[in-house]
Amino acid sequence: MDVEAAIRARRTHKRYGPQPVSDETLRALLDLARFAPNHKLTQPWRFRVLGPSIRAQIEALAGEQEAVKLRRAPTLVLATASLSGDPVADEEDLHATACAVYAILLGATARGLASYWRTPKCLREPDVRTALDLGGDERVVALIHLGPALGEPPAKARAPLEAIVEFVP
């Protein structure tokens, strides 16, 4: 699948098959993230593939309502941005990390995998951050859900190009 097709085909999935994404495929997806644009080559992104033990800890800390959502996908990857404290650099690094996450989503789509970019509230809770060993300089950008697709969510309406583009002379 070419990049344009992946962009147009990517959907938010909330239903997954039970098979986890292989380590080989995860490494290939995370490798794509390294090529996201980032000013001054700061490479601010950090990724944690969450195994069964940490997932159980997070589910217990987050409560059953959130745990149900966390159990949807067989593979979860936490994406964070390591920030310097400089407001301008931090903003650029957050955007760069978002680009890295999108590269993962597009790579997953191209491989026929389902994905979902989430930012659950529980990842801002001190106990969950401690369990994940998140440094004070790390900002959560996404909890990426990955796995085999169970169905295809319908395409959603997008604003027409004319509504979002202005050519400024």
C-alpha positions in Angstrom: 0.0 0.0 0.0 1.4 3.4 -0.9 1.4 6.3 1.6 -1.6 8.1 0.0 -3.7 4.9 0.2 -2.6 4.4 3.9 -3.6 7.9 4.8 -7.0 7.5 3.2 -7.6 4.0 4.6 -6.5 4.6 8.2 -9.4 4.4 10.7 -9.8 4.4 14.4 -10.6 0.8 15.5 -12.2 -0.2 18.8 -12.5 -3.9 18.1 -9.5 -6.2 17.7 -8.7 -9.9 17.3 -6.8 -11.5 20.2 -3.5 -12.1 18.4 -0.7 -9.6 19.7 1.4 -7.8 17.1 4.6 -9.7 16.6 7.9 -8.2 18.0 9.2 -8.1 14.5 6.3 -6.0 13.2 6.4 -3.8 16.3 10.1 -3.1 15.7 9.4 -2.3 12.1 6.6 0.1 13.1 8.7 1.8 15.8 11.6 2.1 13.3 9.3 4.1 11.0 8.7 6.6 13.9 12.4 7.4 14.0 12.1 9.1 10.6 9.4 11.7 11.7 10.5 15.3 11.2 12.0 16.9 14.3 13.7 20.2 14.6 17.4 20.1 15.4 17.2 16.3 15.4 16.1 16.2 19.0 14.4 12.8 18.6 12.1 13.5 21.6 9.9 10.3 21.3 10.1 7.5 23.7 8.1 4.2 23.2 7.2 1.6 25.8 5.6 -1.6 24.6 3.3 -2.6 27.5 3.5 -6.2 28.6 1.0 -8.2 30.6 2.4 -7.3 34.1 2.4 -3.5 33.6 -1.0 -3.7 31.8 -2.5 -5.4 34.8 -1.0 -2.8 37.1 -2.4 0.1 35.0 -5.8 -1.6 34.8 -5.9 -2.0 38.6 -4.9 1.6 39.1 -7.3 3.0 36.5 -10.4 1.1 37.5 -12.7 -1.2 35.7 -14.4 1.3 33.4 -11.0 2.3 31.9 -9.6 -1.3 32.1 -12.3 -2.5 29.7 -11.0 0.0 27.1 -7.4 -0.9 27.8 -8.3 -4.6 27.1 -9.7 -4.0 23.7 -6.4 -4.3 21.8 -3.9 -7.1 22.3 -0.9 -4.7 21.9 -0.4 -1.3 23.6 2.4 1.1 22.9 2.9 4.2 25.0 4.4 7.1 23.2 5.8 10.0 25.2 7.8 13.1 24.4 11.0 13.8 26.4 10.9 17.6 26.9 13.7 20.0 27.7 11.8 22.7 29.6 12.3 25.3 26.8 8.8 26.3 25.7 9.5 26.6 22.0 11.6 23.4 21.8 9.0 21.5 23.9 6.1 22.6 21.5 8.2 21.5 18.5 9.1 18.2 20.2 5.4 17.4 21.1 4.5 18.0 17.4 7.4 15.8 16.3 6.3 13.0 18.6 2.8 13.3 17.2 4.2 12.9 13.7 6.1 9.8 14.9 2.9 8.3 16.3 1.1 9.0 13.0 3.9 7.2 11.1 3.2 4.2 13.3 -0.5 4.3 12.6 0.1 4.6 8.8 2.6 1.7 8.9 0.1 -0.4 10.8 -2.6 0.4 8.3 -0.3 -0.5 5.4 0.3 -3.9 7.1 -3.5 -4.5 7.5 -3.5 -3.9 11.3 -6.1 -2.0 13.2 -5.0 0.9 15.3 -6.3 3.6 17.7 -4.6 6.7 19.1 -5.8 7.3 22.6 -4.9 9.7 25.4 -6.6 8.1 28.4 -7.0 10.2 31.5 -5.4 7.5 33.7 -2.0 8.2 32.0 -2.0 11.6 33.7 -2.5 10.1 37.2 0.6 10.1 39.4 0.2 6.4 40.4 0.0 5.3 36.8 2.9 7.5 35.8 5.0 6.1 38.6 4.1 2.5 37.6 5.2 3.3 34.0 8.4 5.0 35.3 7.6 8.2 33.5 10.1 10.9 34.1 8.9 14.4 35.0 10.2 15.6 31.7 8.0 13.1 29.7 4.6 14.1 28.3 2.2 11.4 27.2 1.3 11.8 23.5 -0.5 8.6 22.8 -1.4 5.2 23.9 -1.4 3.3 20.6 -3.7 0.3 20.4 -2.7 -2.2 17.8 -3.9 -5.6 16.7 -5.7 -7.6 14.0 -8.8 -5.8 12.6 -12.3 -7.2 13.4 -14.2 -5.4 10.7 -13.6 -2.0 9.1 -15.0 1.1 10.7 -16.9 3.3 8.2 -15.2 6.4 6.7 -16.3 9.6 8.5 -17.2 12.8 6.7 -14.3 15.3 6.4 -14.6 19.0 5.8 -14.3 19.8 2.1 -10.9 21.2 1.0 -12.4 24.6 0.4 -13.4 24.9 4.0 -9.9 24.4 5.3 -7.5 25.9 2.7 -6.8 29.5 1.9 -4.3 30.7 -0.7 -2.8 33.9 0.7 -1.3 36.2 -1.9 
